[in-house]
Amino acid sequence: MKKAILIAAAILSLAACGKKPAKEPGTDPAPSEAPETVGTPLSPWQEGQMDIHFINTTTGEAVFMIFPDGTQMLIDAAGSLVETGPINSTSNTGIRQRWDPTKDPSFRAGKFIADYIGTCMKWTGNTTLDYVLNTHFHADHFGGRDTSVPFSDLSSTYRKQSLPEVLDLLKVRKLMDRGWPDYNYPFDMRTKAANSTAVTNYVNAVQWHVANRGLVAERFLAGSKDQIVLTRKPADYPAFCVQNIAVNGEIWDGPGKTTATATFPPLSEIVVADPKNVGNDDKCPEENHCTCVLKVSYGAFDFFEGGDAQYDGMSTFEWKDMETPVAIAAGQVDVMKADHHGVTNTNGYGFTSKVTGKKAEALKFLRPTCWVVNSWTDGHPREATYEGVTELLPGTDIYITNICDAMRSYDRFAQVKGFNGHIVVRVYDGGAKYRVFVLSDSDGKMTVKKMSKSYLSK
């Protein structure tokens, strides 16, 4: 009976995104992917494949995706301008010993990301970036702003912060974030946030592109599976779906539903001592709590993108663990981008609040086969977080865009199967299997440095 219930639940989960069950384990046919060779550039994407590119800039997160029909999406555009500091805080001295693009005074993460996407567009023949998602308003996801960043060539109302520069350099059809159009949750982000000048710069750029270049801007909608869809040949790939899971504490109600439940306080109940320094004791979500979360599914394959989801502050307010309920909604996945770069109070399993008794146990539900860390400091991932993940999931393979020497002493570091480069997941056979590649990042050639075995999707 228990087995029958599990099978029925799996079928319901597949049906929720229009998915079709993959082949039974053990029936994997001869590989259909192109024969890749270490030392040569990654072969071009082909229709029917799905690519997930974790672009390494050493300044934050940027995930570029090519969907099976050639629809293209960018999630975040790294660009932190934080200075280096002590190890395990914001130091990036260790990870940049191998390659430090910021030493070039002309380097800007937005242009670097746009150039990378431009190379991939030659594969797809699609010159439009169909979707851009800004998961939340932190510099390592949408860019920092200071006077060293030049003004846009298109408008003097904003500077070439990372994501705005991507908008300038590429044709973008739709942009989504957690705040459009008023940017007032949990307070006015343009006047009260610690990085209000950066948020204002970004908003000015979005508004200019909406008014002058036909950009469609929308608030990310939790529970929707229709906000992000295939734009080129949707009928050819019915087993593809993007499920929006969470934003601003609104969390998808689960398979078969298109609704979401609000778990954070409404604006009228927000209590915060200092909006520029939101603390765990404030009745106010911190920026990372408000992050956009989604799951991308292709056949049997699932990818979880949790932005900077975390459980920080749950000892004071149970709802501040937003990471566990979104994991429950998502269910088991094949590939997971590490929540919040794998820092403390994230990717939780086993932490119990002494106040509420609630457990943070997101990884118990997600159980990824591959855990990918977009690292931009020497503490991504933190040692305790890494060792907690690998203790719970000893069979999970880890990929990290940048490592420092200190990470090699982590317990079970042997689970790290690839590091120091762009990380690319390529999904084949209608979602039945996938490989993970580490590509060169410093030369612009996307040369294969290492490639994984062929994984069977769950």
C-alpha positions in Angstrom: 0.0 0.0 0.0 2.8 2.4 0.9 4.5 1.8 -2.4 1.3 2.4 -4.3 0.8 5.7 -2.5 4.3 6.8 -3.4 3.8 5.9 -7.0 0.5 7.8 -7.1 2.2 10.9 -5.6 5.0 10.7 -8.1 2.5 10.6 -11.0 0.6 13.6 -9.6 3.9 15.5 -9.3 4.7 14.7 -12.9 1.3 15.7 -14.1 1.5 19.1 -12.2 4.0 20.3 -14.7 2.8 18.4 -17.8 5.7 16.0 -17.3 6.0 12.5 -18.7 7.7 9.7 -16.6 11.2 9.0 -17.7 12.6 5.5 -18.6 12.8 3.1 -15.7 16.3 3.0 -14.1 18.6 0.5 -15.7 17.1 0.9 -19.2 19.4 3.8 -20.2 20.2 3.4 -23.9 23.5 4.2 -25.6 24.4 7.9 -24.9 22.9 10.3 -27.5 24.9 13.3 -26.4 27.7 14.7 -28.5 31.2 13.1 -27.8 32.8 15.8 -25.6 36.6 15.9 -25.2 38.5 17.4 -22.4 40.7 20.2 -23.8 38.2 21.3 -26.5 35.3 23.8 -26.4 32.0 22.5 -25.2 29.9 21.4 -28.2 27.1 23.7 -29.2 23.6 23.2 -27.7 21.2 21.3 -29.9 17.5 21.5 -30.0 15.9 19.0 -27.6 18.7 19.5 -25.0 18.4 21.8 -22.0 21.4 23.7 -20.7 22.0 25.2 -17.2 25.1 27.4 -17.2 26.4 28.6 -13.8 28.5 31.5 -15.1 31.6 32.2 -13.0 32.4 35.9 -12.6 33.9 35.6 -9.0 31.4 38.4 -8.1 28.2 36.5 -7.4 25.5 34.4 -9.1 24.4 34.2 -12.7 22.6 31.2 -14.1 21.8 31.1 -17.8 19.4 28.5 -19.2 18.6 27.3 -22.7 15.3 25.5 -22.7 14.7 22.5 -25.1 13.2 24.7 -27.9 15.9 27.4 -27.7 14.0 29.7 -25.3 16.6 31.5 -23.2 16.5 32.7 -19.6 19.0 34.5 -17.2 18.6 34.2 -13.4 20.5 36.9 -11.7 23.5 38.9 -12.9 26.4 38.9 -10.4 28.2 42.0 -9.6 29.2 42.5 -6.0 31.7 45.3 -5.3 32.4 44.1 -1.7 36.0 44.5 -0.6 37.9 41.5 0.6 38.0 40.8 4.4 38.8 38.0 6.8 38.4 34.4 5.6 34.9 33.0 6.0 33.3 36.4 5.8 33.6 38.3 2.6 37.1 37.4 1.6 37.7 36.4 -2.0 41.4 36.5 -1.8 41.7 32.7 -1.9 39.3 32.0 -4.7 40.9 34.7 -6.9 44.5 33.4 -6.6 43.8 31.4 -9.7 42.0 34.1 -11.7 40.9 37.6 -10.7 38.9 39.3 -13.5 38.4 42.4 -11.3 42.1 43.3 -11.6 41.3 44.4 -15.1 39.9 48.0 -14.7 37.7 47.5 -17.7 36.0 44.4 -16.3 32.3 44.7 -15.6 30.3 41.6 -14.6 27.3 42.7 -16.7 29.3 42.8 -19.9 31.1 39.5 -19.1 27.7 37.8 -18.6 26.2 39.4 -21.8 29.3 38.3 -23.8 28.9 34.7 -22.5 25.2 34.7 -23.4 26.0 36.1 -26.8 28.3 33.1 -27.5 25.4 30.7 -26.6 23.0 32.7 -28.8 25.1 31.7 -31.8 24.2 28.1 -30.9 20.4 28.7 -30.6 20.0 31.3 -33.3 17.8 33.1 -30.9 19.0 36.7 -30.5 16.4 37.5 -27.7 16.9 36.8 -24.0 13.4 35.8 -23.4 13.4 36.0 -19.7 15.4 37.7 -17.0 14.7 36.9 -13.3 16.2 39.1 -10.5 15.7 36.8 -7.5 16.3 39.6 -4.9 18.0 42.9 -4.3 21.6 42.0 -3.2 24.6 43.1 -5.2 25.9 39.6 -5.8 22.6 38.9 -7.7 21.8 42.2 -9.5 24.9 44.3 -9.1 26.4 47.0 -6.9 26.4 50.7 -7.7 29.0 53.3 -6.9 30.6 56.2 -8.8 33.2 54.0 -10.3 30.5 52.4 -12.5 29.9 54.5 -15.6 26.5 55.8 -16.6 24.6 53.8 -19.2 25.2 54.8 -22.9 21.4 54.8 -23.3 20.3 57.0 -20.4 21.9 59.1 -17.7 19.2 58.0 -15.2 21.2 54.8 -14.3 24.7 53.4 -14.2 26.1 50.2 -15.7 25.2 48.1 -12.7 25.4 44.4 -13.7 21.8 43.6 -14.5 21.0 47.0 -16.1 24.1 46.6 -18.3 22.7 43.2 -19.4 19.5 45.0 -20.4 21.5 47.5 -22.4 23.6 44.9 -24.2 21.0 42.3 -25.0 17.4 42.3 -26.4 15.3 41.2 -23.4 11.6 40.3 -23.7 10.4 40.0 -20.1 12.0 40.8 -16.8 10.6 39.6 -13.4 11.5 40.5 -9.9 9.9 40.5 -6.4 9.0 44.1 -6.3 7.6 45.5 -9.6 6.1 48.0 -9.9 6.1 49.7 -6.4 9.1 47.9 -4.7 7.5 48.5 -1.2 7.8 45.2 0.6 8.8 44.8 3.4 9.4 48.6 3.2 10.2 51.1 0.4 13.3 49.5 -1.0 14.3 52.7 -2.9 14.6 54.8 0.2 15.0 52.6 3.2 17.0 49.6 2.2 20.7 49.4 3.1 21.5 49.4 -0.6 18.8 51.8 -1.6 21.0 53.6 -4.2 21.6 50.3 -6.0 17.9 49.4 -5.9 17.0 52.8 -7.3 19.5 52.5 -10.0 18.1 49.2 -11.0 14.5 50.4 -10.9 15.4 53.4 -13.1 17.0 51.1 -15.6 14.0 48.8 -15.7 11.6 51.7 -16.1 13.6 53.2 -18.9 13.7 49.9 -20.8 9.9 49.4 -20.3 9.3 52.9 -21.6 11.8 52.9 -24.5 12.6 49.4 -25.6 9.4 47.4 -25.1 10.6 45.4 -22.1 7.8 43.7 -20.2 8.3 43.9 -16.5 6.3 41.8 -14.0 6.2 40.8 -10.4 7.2 37.1 -10.0 4.1 35.2 -9.2 4.3 32.3 -6.7 2.3 29.3 -7.7 2.3 30.2 -11.4 3.4 27.7 -14.1 2.4 30.0 -16.9 4.6 33.1 -16.3 7.7 31.4 -17.8 6.9 29.2 -20.8 8.5 28.0 -24.0 8.3 30.7 -26.6 9.5 29.0 -29.8 8.1 25.4 -30.1 6.0 24.8 -26.9 4.0 22.0 -28.6 7.1 20.0 -29.3 8.0 19.8 -25.6 5.0 19.1 -23.4 7.2 17.5 -20.7 8.8 20.9 -20.0 7.6 23.3 -17.2 8.8 26.1 -15.0 7.0 26.1 -11.6 7.2 29.3 -9.6 7.4 28.3 -6.0 7.9 31.3 -3.7 8.5 35.0 -3.4 8.1 37.5 -0.5 7.0 34.6 1.7 4.2 33.5 -0.6 4.7 29.8 -1.0 3.2 27.5 -3.7 0.5 25.2 -2.3 2.0 22.2 -4.1 1.4 19.8 -7.0 -1.9 20.2 -8.8 -2.3 23.8 -7.4 -1.7 27.2 -9.0 -2.2 29.0 -5.7 0.2 30.2 -3.0 -0.1 30.9 0.7 1.2 34.0 2.4 3.5 33.1 5.3 5.2 36.5 6.1 3.5 39.4 7.8 1.6 41.8 5.6 2.9 45.4 5.3 0.6 46.6 8.0 2.2 44.2 10.6 5.9 44.7 9.7 7.9 45.8 12.7 11.6 46.7 12.2 13.9 48.8 14.3 16.3 49.8 11.4 15.4 48.9 7.8 19.1 49.3 6.9 20.0 46.5 9.4 17.1 44.0 9.7 17.8 41.6 12.6 16.6 38.2 13.6 14.4 39.7 16.3 12.6 42.1 14.0 9.1 41.1 12.9 10.4 41.7 9.4 11.8 39.4 6.7 15.4 40.0 5.7 16.0 40.4 2.0 17.1 36.8 1.5 13.9 35.6 3.0 12.0 37.3 0.2 13.9 35.7 -2.6 12.2 34.2 -5.7 12.3 30.4 -5.9 11.4 28.2 -8.8 11.8 24.6 -10.2 12.5 23.8 -13.8 11.4 20.4 -15.0 12.1 18.6 -18.3 10.7 15.1 -18.4 12.1 13.3 -15.4 14.7 15.9 -14.7 14.2 18.7 -12.1 16.4 21.7 -11.2 15.8 23.7 -8.1 16.8 27.4 -8.0 16.3 28.8 -4.5 18.1 32.1 -4.8 19.3 33.0 -1.3 16.7 30.9 0.5 17.6 30.5 4.2 16.3 29.7 7.7 18.1 32.5 9.5 16.0 33.9 12.4 13.7 30.9 12.8 14.5 30.7 16.5 12.6 34.0 17.0 9.9 33.7 14.3 9.1 30.3 12.9 8.1 31.8 9.5 11.6 33.0 8.9 12.5 29.4 7.9 11.2 29.8 4.4 13.7 27.3 3.1 12.0 24.2 4.5 8.5 24.8 3.2 9.7 25.7 -0.3 11.7 22.5 -0.3 8.6 20.5 0.7 6.7 22.1 -2.2 9.5 21.3 -4.7 10.1 17.7 -3.7 13.1 15.7 -4.8 15.3 17.1 -7.5 18.2 16.1 -9.7 20.3 19.3 -9.6 20.1 22.1 -6.9 21.8 25.4 -6.9 23.0 25.7 -3.3 20.8 28.1 -1.4 22.6 31.3 -0.6 25.9 30.0 -1.8 26.0 27.4 1.0 26.5 29.9 3.8 25.4 29.5 7.5 21.7 29.1 8.1 21.0 27.6 4.7 20.7 24.2 3.0 19.5 23.1 6.4 19.1 19.6 7.8 18.8 18.8 11.5 19.0 22.3 13.0 16.3 22.6 15.7 15.1 25.9 17.1 15.4 26.0 20.9 12.5 28.4 21.0 10.0 27.0 18.6 11.2 23.4 18.4 10.9 23.6 14.6 13.4 21.8 12.4 15.2 23.3 9.4 15.5 20.3 7.0 15.2 21.5 3.4 17.7 19.0 2.1 15.7 16.1 3.6 13.1 16.9 1.0 15.2 18.1 -2.0 17.8 15.4 -1.8 19.7 16.5 -5.0 22.0 14.2 -6.9 24.2 17.2 -7.8 24.6 20.3 -5.5 26.2 23.3 -7.4 27.7 26.2 -5.4 28.0 29.6 -7.1 30.9 30.8 -4.9 32.3 34.4 -4.8 33.9 34.4 -1.3 36.3 32.0 0.4 33.4 30.8 2.7 31.2 29.6 -0.1 30.2 27.0 1.0 30.8 27.3 4.8 32.6 24.3 6.3 29.8 23.4 8.7 27.2 23.7 5.9 29.2 21.6 3.5 29.8 18.9 6.0 26.1 18.9 7.0 25.0 18.4 3.4 27.6 15.7 2.7 26.8 13.8 5.9 23.1 13.7 5.1 23.7 13.0 1.4 26.9 10.9 1.0 26.0 10.0 -2.5 25.5 13.6 -3.7 28.2 15.0 -6.1 29.3 18.6 -5.5 30.4 21.2 -8.0 31.8 24.6 -7.0 32.6 27.5 -9.4 35.6 28.7 -7.2 37.4 27.0 -4.3 40.2 28.2 -2.0 42.8 26.0 -0.4 41.0 26.0 3.0 38.1 24.1 1.4 40.3 21.1 0.7 40.4 20.3 4.4 36.6 20.0 4.6 35.4 16.5 5.7 34.3 14.5 2.6 35.8 17.0 0.2 36.1 14.0 -2.2 32.5 14.5 -3.0 33.5 17.6 -4.9 33.7 16.4 -8.5 34.4 19.6 -10.3 35.5 23.2 -9.4 37.2 26.4 -10.7 35.3 27.3 -13.8 31.9 27.7 -15.3 29.7 24.8 -14.4 27.3 23.6 -17.1 24.6 21.0 -16.7 23.4 19.6 -20.1 20.2 17.5 -20.1 19.6 14.9 -22.9 17.0 12.4 -24.1 13.9 14.4 -23.2 15.1 14.9 -19.6 16.1 11.2 -19.0 19.8 11.9 -18.3 22.4 14.7 -18.0 26.1 15.4 -17.6 27.9 18.1 -15.7 30.9 20.0 -17.3 33.5 22.3 -15.8 34.6 24.9 -18.4 37.4 27.3 -18.6 36.4 30.8 -17.4 39.4 33.0 -17.8 40.0 32.7 -21.5 36.5 33.1 -22.9 36.8 29.8 -24.8 34.5 27.6 -22.7 37.0 24.7 -22.9 36.0 21.5 -21.2 38.3 21.0 -18.2 36.3 18.1 -16.7 33.1 16.2 -17.4 31.0 13.9 -15.3 29.5 10.5 -15.9 26.1 10.4 -17.4 23.5 10.7 -14.6 20.1 9.2 -14.9 17.3 11.6 -13.9 15.1 10.6 -11.0 
